[in-house]
């Protein structure tokens, strides 16, 4: 043993000496001295303790954040500012505006200024938590900002995305609802907080749910009435109640959710905060309340919706939109209502390719059309994004209850109605054995001011069911982020391909230029072109003393044929009203007169700008 220790010490001393000699071989100017081996120059800057060659799980990151818990609004914004401080070159913290309750609608702009301003690039807009109780999307957004920054310069695909694209990320569109859900006992937390008179008594938000026993959960109320009730204890699990069959009587009656009749109208909890749907206030196919409940009185009545609209109108370079909701495990696209009609076939092909690949990236998720796969939605954000702004728009319903029991064997067991994980009792099993009973409240006696002696309880906590267990949330964050980054990568990307010049006579040249969009999304969706909501792409040719005699599209560059002429007045500025299709190369042929060089530029609002200078020779 002693000999081995001495050998280790000797080896360590030798390595130290070699390191000192190598250091001494470097001159004060940082150049190797004569005869010294070349010293490798550093690559992208990384933290000193980073294992540059190891997988990401073995790295020490510059900023450490938690994604196995839920952040309230202040914590979300604090983490966003921490990231901005750590990566000031790439991140800019902004505000879209204020919520009804005066909270900032915090926005993070992700962009590499070395490759251009964010407004010059195709941009991905990502938002979450438009419904106050759909909180996990906020964590996905925060995770996306963190992941893009921590892996820039480490992962080639991430580096390219940050260089080529811009990202506008809003972790919560409904901070009032988020904080109410996070800090309060739950209840009517889906809405925003603009006051609404739900029960038409000329009072606003006066009768919401109340946490009478102070345990932080809005529970159920039941009353024990032996032989006179409508419900009985369930045979599957006595903690739950089941209705009795016709002609039979039970021992309990259910009296609704926890609360009291504040306004004396005989109802409990019928007029809580807000009670509208923030995702029904956009102008695309907006319908009044008697058609679409929760729509408010007119589009953009809600300050949050108006702030989003103002931002996106000012940023027409946004080519992709992702909004995160919960739950059900769905990748949704519009139309939201059948009556608006299906999208053009070319647009559907784009949605289908991205959505079906999304199903492969997100186990237990299904790619669906909103009206046929979920329910009818009028005035939703994805219809507004696609139909009014010309933006390819997806809505992910985060989390699927099927993920509680994920193996094929467990799925097979759930088909047995007597199984302890059969659907009607599966939540109890998961709570008992994986959450250790933390998510379910017990029935306990309570003296109610109006109902007398009752029991309150039997409720799962507000974060159970629609929100994943905390220990399963990081996978949810990563997989959904990966899908959204895949969508961002498939936004249009214009480039100038091969250019060829043929001299026909002195000062007369025929020029062929390839215009390339190598991504699946076109620069202008067919629906957007039909609705005239996206400016035409613009193809320009500039050259001192050069005149354009004619311009035409080449049907097939490999099979020369008569090319149809472009019939526009100014051939140095050709408007392309339908844009450039996805995964396509189109060749334009110019006949020009002059000498020197020309610069051909393709400018697309949603596909970016590309240009090439070509010598006439």
N, C-alpha and C positions, 0 to 999 in steps of 0.2 A: 504493500500500500504506500509506504514512504517513498519507495523508488518511483512509483507512478506519479505521486504528487510533485516530486522534484522535476520529473520530465515535463509535466504540465506547466510548472513555473518557468522552466527553461524555454519551452516553446512560446509562452506568452512574452517573455523578455525578448526573444528573437523577433517576434512579430512587431513588438513596440519599436525595437531598434530599426527595423526595415522601414517602418512608417516615418520615423524621425529622419532617416536618410533621404527618403523620397521627398519629404517636405523641404529639406535643405536644398534639394536639387532645383527647386523653383526659385527663380530670381525675384527681386522686389517688384518687377513689372509683371509677374505672373507668367513668365515664359520659361520653358525648360532650359536648363544649362546644358552646355555641350556634353553630349554623350548620354543624357538622361532620356528615359523612355517618354513618349508623348503622354500628356495627362488628359484624360477625357474631359470635355467641357460639359457643364450641367445641362440637363434638359429642362422641361417645364418645372417651375418652382413648386415644390411640395413641402409640407411640414417636415421638419428634420427627423421626426420619429416615424414617418410613413414608410411602410414596407412597399416600395414602389412596384416590386415584381410580384407581389402576392395578391390573392383575391381580395375583393373589397371588404369581406368580412374580417380580414386580418389587419386592416388599416386603422390607424388612429386618425380620426377626422378633425378638421379644424374647428367645427362647431358640432357639439353633441346635443341632439334634441330627442325628446321622448315621443314615441308614436304608439305607445301602449296605454294611453290615457287620453282624456278629452280636455281640450283647452277652452277656457272661456275667452271672451273677446279680448280682454286686456292681455291675456297670455299669448294669444295668437299674434297680436300686434307687437308685443315685446319680442317674440321670437323672430318675427319678420324684420324688426329693426336690428336685432343681433346679427342676422344674416347679412343685412345691408352693410352693417359696419365691418363685417368680416370680408365682404366682397364688394367694396364700393365701386369698383370699375364696372361690374356687370349688373348690379342691382340698384334700383331706384324705388324707394317707398313713396307712394302717392296716395291720394284719397280721391275716390270718384265723387264724393259728396257726403251728405249727412243722411242718416236714417231719420224716421219720424221722431225717434227718441233722442236725436242729437249725437248719435255715435258715428264715428268715421266708417265709411265703406272703404276699408283699406285695400289698396292695390299694390302689387309688386310688378314692376317692369323688369323683365329679364332680357338683357341684350348685350352683345359684345360691340362696343362703339368702334373698335378697330376695323370692323367689317361693315360699318355704316350705321346710320341712325335707325332706331327701331321702326320708324314710320316708313322707311324705304324697303322694308323686308316683308315677306308674307308672315303674318302674325297669328298666333293661337291664343284665343281668349278662353280662359278657364275660370269658372265660378262654381260656388257651392253654397249649400245651406240657405237656399231661397225660402225653404220651409224651416221654421225655427227648430223643430225637433229632429231634423235630418242632419245630425252634427258631424258624422264621420267624413263627409266631403271636405270639411275644413281641414282635417288632418291630411287628407290626400293632397290638397293644394299646398299645404306647408311642406309636406314630404317632397313634392315635386320641385319646389324652389330649392330645398336643401340638397336633393339628389343631383340636380343639374349643376349646382355649384361645387359640391364635393367631388364630383366625377369629371368636371371639366379638366382637360389635360391628362386624364387617366384612362378614360374610355373613349375610343375614337368616335363612336356613333354619337355620344353625348356632346363631345367637343364640336363635331360638325353641326349638330342641331343648334347649339348656342351661337355658333358663328353664322349660320345661314338664316335662322329664324329669330323672331322676337316672340316673347310670351308676356301676356297680360293676365295676372293671376289674382283672383279675388276670393280669399278663403271663406268669407261669409257675406252674402248679399242681404242677410236679415239679422244684423247684430242684436236688435232688440229682442227678437224671438229666440235667438241662440242663448243670450244671457238669462232670459226668463226660464228657458228650459234647463239650463245648466244650474242655476242657483235656486230656482223654485221647485215645487213638488211635482211639476209636470202638468197634466191637464191640457187645456187648450193652447198648446205651444206651437202648433204648425203655422199659425198666422203671424203677421206683423202686428204693430201696436197702434195703428191709427184707429181712434175710437169709432165703433159702429154700433148702431141700435139694432141688435139682432132680434129682439122680441117686440119691436114696434111700440114701446111704451114711453117714447120720448126721453129715455135715459140711456146713457152710453156706458157699456162695460161695467154695469153695476152688480151683476150676479154671476160671478165666475166660480169655479170650484174652490173649495177651501180645505186646507190640511188641518182638520179638526183635532187630530191626536198628535200633531206635531212631529211625525216620524219622517217627514220629507217625501212622502209618497201619496198621490191621490189614489185612494183605494175604493173598494166597493162597500156598500152597506147592505146587510141582510138582517132580517128579523126572524126570530125563531117563533113559529106559530104551529105547534104540533097538530097534524091532521088537517090543517087549513091552508097549506101553502101550495105554491105552484112549482117548487123545486125540491130536490132531495140531494143528499150527498151522493157523489158519483161512485159507482162500484169500481171504476178504474182507479180513482184516487180520491179519497174522502176529503181532500183539501179543496176540491172543486165541486160545484153544484151542477146538476143536470135537470132539465125540465122533466116533469112527470108526463106519462101518456094521457091522452084524453080519457076522461072518466075517472082518473085516479087523483089523489091528493098527496101533497108532500108536506114537509115540515118547515119550509122556509119560503119567504117572499123576498125578492130582490128589490131594493129601493133606490138603485142608481148609484152614481158616483158620489164620493165623499163631498159634502158641502151642506149649506143651509139655504133656505129661501130668503135671500137678502131683501128682495123687493116685494115680497108678500103676494106674488101672483100664482102661488101654488106649484111653481116649478123650481128646480134646483140646477144651478150651473148653466143656465140657458143663455147668459149674456156676459161672457168673459171678455178678456182682452181681444180686441180686433175682431176675430171670427170671419176673416176673409181669406182668400187664397192669393198670395203674392205672385203665383205663376199663372194668373188668369187676367193680368192687367196690361198685357202687351197688345199692340194694335192688329196683328195678323189674325184674322177671323175672330176678333173680339166680339163677344155677345153680352147683352145686358144680364143682370142678375137673375131675371126670371127664366132665362135660357141656360146660362152658365153661372151657377152659384159661386159667390166669392169674387166676382169680376170687378166689383166697385162700380162707380157711376160712369166712368169714361176711361179710356186707355191713358196710361201714364199718370193717373191720379196719385199713385203712390210715389213718394220721393225716391225710393230705392230704384224702382223701375225706370223712372225718368233719368236718374243719374247714370244708369247703365246705358240707356239709349243715347244720352248726350255724349258719353265717352266713345261709343262705337261709331256713331255718326262722324265724330271727329277723327276716327281711326279706320278709314275705309280699307286699309291694308290687312285687316283681320280677314283671314280666309278659312279659319276653322273655329268652331265653338264647341265647348264641352261644359255641360252643366251636371253637377253631381247631386243626386237625390237618394232617398232610400224608400223602400227596400224591395226585395223580390228577385234580385239578380237578373237585371235586364239591360240590354244595350238598345236604346230606343231611338227611333228617328220619326220625323213627321211624315205625313200629315197627322195632325191631332184629331181631325174630324173627317169622316168619310165624305161628307158633302163637298169638301174642297177639291176632291179628285186626287188621283195618284200623280206622282211627279213624272216628268219625261223619262223615257227609258234610259237615256244616257246618264242621267243623274242617279237613277235607281241602281245602275250597274256600279257606280262609284260607291254608293252607300252599301250595297251588298258585299262588295269585296272587303271593305273595311270592317263592316259589321260581322261578317262570317269569320274573318280572321280574329276579330275580337272574341268570338265564342271560343276559339282555340286558346286564347291567352287568359281567359277568365272562366275557369271551371264553374259549373252551376249557373252560368249566365246564358240567357237566350237573346238573340238579335230579333227584334220585333218592331212593327209599326205601331205607333201609339194608339190610334183609334181601334185597331183590330186586335192588338196583343195586350193592351192594358185597359183603357177606357177612353171615351171621347174627351178631348181637351180643346176648349176654345180660348184663344188669347194667350197661348203658351209661348215660352221663350224660344223653343226650337223652331216653331212655325215662323215667328218673327225673324229669327236669324236667317233661315233659309229663304223665305218668301220676300222679305222686305229688305234684307241686307245682302242677299246673295252669298251667304256663308254656309258651308257644309256644317251641319249642327247635329250633335248627338247628346242624349241625356242618359246617363248611367244610373240605374237604380241599384245602389250599393247594398251588398249583403243578401244572401239567400239562406233561409232557415235550413235548407238541405245541407248546408256546410257544418251543422252541428255534428252530424254523423256522416262521414265522407266516404268510407270504404264501400265497395260493392257488397261485401258480406253484411255490413250494417244496414244497407239499403234493403237488402233481401229480408233481413230480420224485421224491418219496419212494416213489411206487408202482413205479418202475423198480428191480428188484432189483440192477441193476448201477450204480445211481447212487451217487456218493460220500456221499450223505446218506440212502441206504436205511436202514430202521430198524435193521438189525443192525450198521451201522457209523456211524450218525449221531452217536452220542456221541463217537466218536473224531474225527470231522470237527470237531465243535463244540469239543472240547478243543484240537485242534491249531491251529485258525484263530481262535477267539474267546477261548479261555483260554490260548493260547500254550503249551500243553503242561503247564500247572501242575496239572491235576486228575488226571493219570494217572501211576502209578508204573511204572518200568521193571522188568523181570525182572532180578534180579542174583543171582550165586552166593552161597550161604550154607551154612555147616556147622552142621547142626542136631544138637542133643545126642542125639536119638533116631533121626532119619531119615538122618543122614549128610549127604552132599553133595546139596544141593537148590538150587532157585532160589525166591526170594521176590519177589513183585511182582504186576504185572498187575491192580492194583486202582485203582479211582477213589477219590479222597479222600472222606471221610465227608460232605462238604457237596455232593457232586455227585449229581445225579439226583433225590433227594427234596427237595432244597432248591434254590431258584432261584439262578442266578448272581447275584453281589452287585449287578452293574450293572443287573439287571432287578428288583430287590426293591422299589424304591420304588413302582413301578406296582402290584405285587402288594399292597403295604400300602394304597395309596389305594383301589384298586377294592374290596378286601374290607372295608375300613373303611366305604366308601360303602354297600355292601350292608347291613352291620350297622346303620348309622345309618338306612337306609331301613326296616329291620325295627323299629328303636326308634321311628321316627316313626309306624309303623302299629300300635303298641300302643294299647289303648283309651284314649279321652279323653272323659270325660263332661262335658257342659255342660247348662245349663238354657236352653232355647230360648224360644219365644213363650209368654206367659202371658196369659190372657183371663179376665175376670170378668163374670158376668151376675147382676144383682140380681133375685131372684125374688119377694121380699117383704121387709118390714122385718126386717133382721137375718138374712136367708136369702140365700145366694149360691151360685151354681154357678161353679166355678173349673176352667179347663182349663190344664194345664201340659205343655209339650213336654219330653221327656227325650231328649237327643241324644248319640249316640256316632258321631262322624264318621270314625272310623278302621275299617280292615277287621277288626281283631281284636276279638272280643266281650270283654266284661268277665269272663265265665266261659266257658272252653271247654266244649263239650258233654261231652267225656271227663271233664273235671274235675267237672262237675255230676253225672255218673253215678257217679263215684268218691267224691263228697262230700269233696273235698280242698281246696276253696276256700269260705270263708264266703259266705253269700248277700249280695248287694247290699242296701242298706237305704235305703228312701225314707221320709223323715220330714216331718211338717208340725208347725210350732210357731207358736202365736199365743196371746197372753194373752187369756184369756176366750173362746177360740174352740173350738167343738166340731165334730168331724167326724161328720156324720150318715151319709154313705156315701162309698164310693170305688169307681171302676170304670175299666177300660181302655177307651179309645175305639178301636174297630176301624179307623175311617177318619175323620179329623177333617174331611175335605172332603165326606163323605157321612154326615150324622148318622143314627144308628141306635140301637137299644137297646143299651146298653153292658153287658157282663157284669160283675157285681158282684165285687169283691175280697173273698173270704171269709177274713178274718183277724180275730182278736179285737180287736186294737188298731190302728185305722186311722190313727193318728198315726205308727205305726212298721210299715211294710209291708216284709216280707222278699221279695226277688225272687231266688228260688233258682237260676234259670237265667241270671241276669244280663241285660245289655242286648246284643242282637246287634250285630255290626259294621255300620257304615254304615246306621244306622237311627235313626228318630225314633219314639218311642212317646209317646202322649198319655194322661195320667191325668186323670180327671175327679173332682173332689171336690164334695160338697154339704156346706156348712159353715154353722154358725150362730154369729153373733157380730159384732164390729165391729173396726175398726182395721186391722191388717195380719197377714199370715201369712208365715212363712219356710219355703219348700220346699227340702229338701236331699236330694241323691242321693249316697250314700257307697258307693264300691266299693273293695275292697282293691286290685284291680289296675287300675282305671280312674280312680282319683282321686276327689276330692270336688267337687261343684258345688252352689251354692245361689243362690236368688233370693228377695228379699222383695217381696211383692205386696200392694198396698192393696186392701181390700175396699170398693169404692165403685161 
